[in-house]
Amino acid sequence: MQAIVHSRYGPPDALELKDIDKPVINDDAVLVKVRAAAVGKGDWLTVQGLPYVARLRYGLPNPKHPVPGFDVAGRIEAVGPNVNRLQAGDEVFGWCDGSFAEYASVPQGQLAQKPANLSFEQAAAVPISGFAALQALRDTGAVQPGQQVVVIGASGGVGSFAVQLAKAFGAQVTGVCSTNSVDLVRSLGADHVIDYTQQDFTRTGRRYDLILEMAGNRSLAHLRRALTPRGRWCWSEDRAVGGSWGPAAPSERSWCRRSWASGCGRSCQSPGERTWLF
Ligand SMILES: NC(=O)c1ccc[n+]([C@@H]2O[C@H](COP(=O)([O-])OP(=O)(O)OC[C@H]3O[C@@H](n4cnc5c(N)ncnc54)[C@H](OP(=O)(O)O)[C@@H]3O)[C@@H](O)[C@H]2O)c1
């Protein structure tokens, strides 16, 4: 099969189109004929081998998984003997290691049936960013109807899902983005949009029950003045591992929370604990 392969960490010119063997599926996995794969920030970081500590998992000195790509949508071609939820011919979407290829081996627990009203391209855009947004809002942020939620980085992969999901949970949503993205974020349903190049969202007088911080790395003191007394702040792991170093390895994705009311409540979730939206 053909696949995008990286044999060393580096910029995109480290990627090559090559003929390689089809993946062999284990007992709990399925073989997916890939119809669409998405590219997100995590892919960019993995190809570069950032943060450096992630190379302990992804391979030293070179990547041990030659094919990058996490988000996948496609049709199942074969199933392992222990697979009981899916069958050949099913149209599915989810996440895996190695979706930038004609075929990917995917554990059945990381896939769901593709809704018929989504194209493969649309479905492939959902898993990593959509679940990060869902976990941050529902599981870590515990968002409730009527709450004030601000999404910093509302125009990005995670933020654009977070705006829509927060609205679906009944929250009043403020999106923070750059000038060029204001119309996009408004079109996603945000009740208020703040252009961070023009205005500091912590100085509008509005207080938030939940701050989702996907970008910006503002100081805690800065953010705290925009929180209600029992407000929650959820940040992406960019901050946890130190700004420009980027997020933790995708398989270690986690969203951490700090409840100011309880002092330092902190929880992290692994991909295995994700639950499906559909
Ligand atoms: N835990 C998980 O499972 C998981 C999954 C995916 C991503 N993540 C992490 O979540 C974070 C966001 O990922 P992403 O895929 O959404 O990234 P992204 O697509 O690059 O989006 C980030 C957005 O932030 C905006 N931005 C930049 N500087 C800003 C600032 N100072 N204030 C407000 N907004 C600013 C940019 O939009 P403008 O052009 O409008 O400024 C950009 O669209 C990353 O740290 C990523 O590693 C975690």
The ligand as an SDF file (V2000), in Angstrom:
LIG
                    3D

 48 52  0  0  0  0  0  0  0  0999 V2000
   -6.0520   16.8290   25.0800 N   0  0  0  0  0  0  0  0  0  0  0  0
   -6.3120   16.5120   23.8460 C   0  0  0  0  0  0  0  0  0  0  0  0
   -6.8330   15.4620   23.5250 O   0  0  0  0  0  0  0  0  0  0  0  0
   -5.9710   17.5160   22.8010 C   0  0  0  0  0  0  0  0  0  0  0  0
   -6.4110   17.2740   21.5180 C   0  0  0  0  0  0  0  0  0  0  0  0
   -6.1510   18.2250   20.5510 C   0  0  0  0  0  0  0  0  0  0  0  0
   -5.4320   19.3570   20.9310 C   0  0  0  0  0  0  0  0  0  0  0  0
   -5.0040   19.5280   22.2040 N   0  0  0  0  0  0  0  0  0  0  0  0
   -4.2660   20.7220   22.5800 C   0  0  0  0  0  0  0  0  0  0  0  0
   -5.1930   21.8010   22.6110 O   0  0  0  0  0  0  0  0  0  0  0  0
   -4.5540   22.9770   22.1620 C   0  0  0  0  0  0  0  0  0  0  0  0
   -5.3020   23.5610   20.9930 C   0  0  0  0  0  0  0  0  0  0  0  0
   -5.2450   22.6390   19.9150 O   0  0  0  0  0  0  0  0  0  0  0  0
   -5.9210   22.9880   18.5480 P   0  0  0  0  0  0  0  0  0  0  0  0
   -5.8380   21.7590   17.7160 O   0  0  0  0  0  0  0  0  0  0  0  0
   -7.2540   23.5990   18.7920 O   0  0  0  0  0  0  0  0  0  0  0  0
   -4.8850   24.0800   17.9870 O   0  0  0  0  0  0  0  0  0  0  0  0
   -5.0950   25.0840   16.7920 P   0  0  0  0  0  0  0  0  0  0  0  0
   -6.0230   24.5050   15.7800 O   0  0  0  0  0  0  0  0  0  0  0  0
   -3.7500   25.5310   16.4050 O   0  0  0  0  0  0  0  0  0  0  0  0
   -5.9110   26.2970   17.4490 O   0  0  0  0  0  0  0  0  0  0  0  0
   -5.3850   27.2030   18.3620 C   0  0  0  0  0  0  0  0  0  0  0  0
   -6.0910   28.5250   18.1030 C   0  0  0  0  0  0  0  0  0  0  0  0
   -5.6550   29.4660   19.0880 O   0  0  0  0  0  0  0  0  0  0  0  0
   -5.7860   30.7510   18.5380 C   0  0  0  0  0  0  0  0  0  0  0  0
   -4.8390   31.6140   19.2430 N   0  0  0  0  0  0  0  0  0  0  0  0
   -3.5180   31.7840   19.0410 C   0  0  0  0  0  0  0  0  0  0  0  0
   -3.0060   32.6540   19.9380 N   0  0  0  0  0  0  0  0  0  0  0  0
   -4.0480   33.0440   20.7150 C   0  0  0  0  0  0  0  0  0  0  0  0
   -4.1800   33.9250   21.8230 C   0  0  0  0  0  0  0  0  0  0  0  0
   -3.1360   34.6130   22.2990 N   0  0  0  0  0  0  0  0  0  0  0  0
   -5.3890   34.0710   22.4110 N   0  0  0  0  0  0  0  0  0  0  0  0
   -6.4690   33.4020   21.9430 C   0  0  0  0  0  0  0  0  0  0  0  0
   -6.4150   32.5510   20.8950 N   0  0  0  0  0  0  0  0  0  0  0  0
   -5.2240   32.3770   20.2920 C   0  0  0  0  0  0  0  0  0  0  0  0
   -5.5180   30.6100   17.0470 C   0  0  0  0  0  0  0  0  0  0  0  0
   -6.5470   31.2540   16.3740 O   0  0  0  0  0  0  0  0  0  0  0  0
   -6.5030   32.7630   15.8760 P   0  0  0  0  0  0  0  0  0  0  0  0
   -5.8550   32.7490   14.5270 O   0  0  0  0  0  0  0  0  0  0  0  0
   -7.9310   33.1580   15.8430 O   0  0  0  0  0  0  0  0  0  0  0  0
   -5.6750   33.4890   16.8740 O   0  0  0  0  0  0  0  0  0  0  0  0
   -5.7250   29.1140   16.7680 C   0  0  0  0  0  0  0  0  0  0  0  0
   -6.7960   28.8820   15.8660 O   0  0  0  0  0  0  0  0  0  0  0  0
   -3.1100   22.5920   21.8360 C   0  0  0  0  0  0  0  0  0  0  0  0
   -2.3450   22.8030   22.9980 O   0  0  0  0  0  0  0  0  0  0  0  0
   -3.2240   21.1400   21.5610 C   0  0  0  0  0  0  0  0  0  0  0  0
   -2.0260   20.4770   21.7520 O   0  0  0  0  0  0  0  0  0  0  0  0
   -5.2770   18.6390   23.1270 C   0  0  0  0  0  0  0  0  0  0  0  0
  1  2  1  0
  2  3  2  0
  2  4  1  0
  4  5  1  0
  4 48  2  0
  5  6  2  0
  6  7  1  0
  7  8  2  0
  8  9  1  0
  8 48  1  0
  9 10  1  0
  9 46  1  0
 10 11  1  0
 11 12  1  0
 11 44  1  0
 12 13  1  0
 13 14  1  0
 14 15  2  0
 14 16  1  0
 14 17  1  0
 17 18  1  0
 18 19  2  0
 18 20  1  0
 18 21  1  0
 21 22  1  0
 22 23  1  0
 23 24  1  0
 23 42  1  0
 24 25  1  0
 25 26  1  0
 25 36  1  0
 26 27  1  0
 26 35  1  0
 27 28  2  0
 28 29  1  0
 29 30  1  0
 29 35  2  0
 30 31  1  0
 30 32  2  0
 32 33  1  0
 33 34  2  0
 34 35  1  0
 36 37  1  0
 36 42  1  0
 37 38  1  0
 38 39  2  0
 38 40  1  0
 38 41  1  0
 42 43  1  0
 44 45  1  0
 44 46  1  0
 46 47  1  0
M  CHG  2   8   1  16  -1
M  END
$$$$
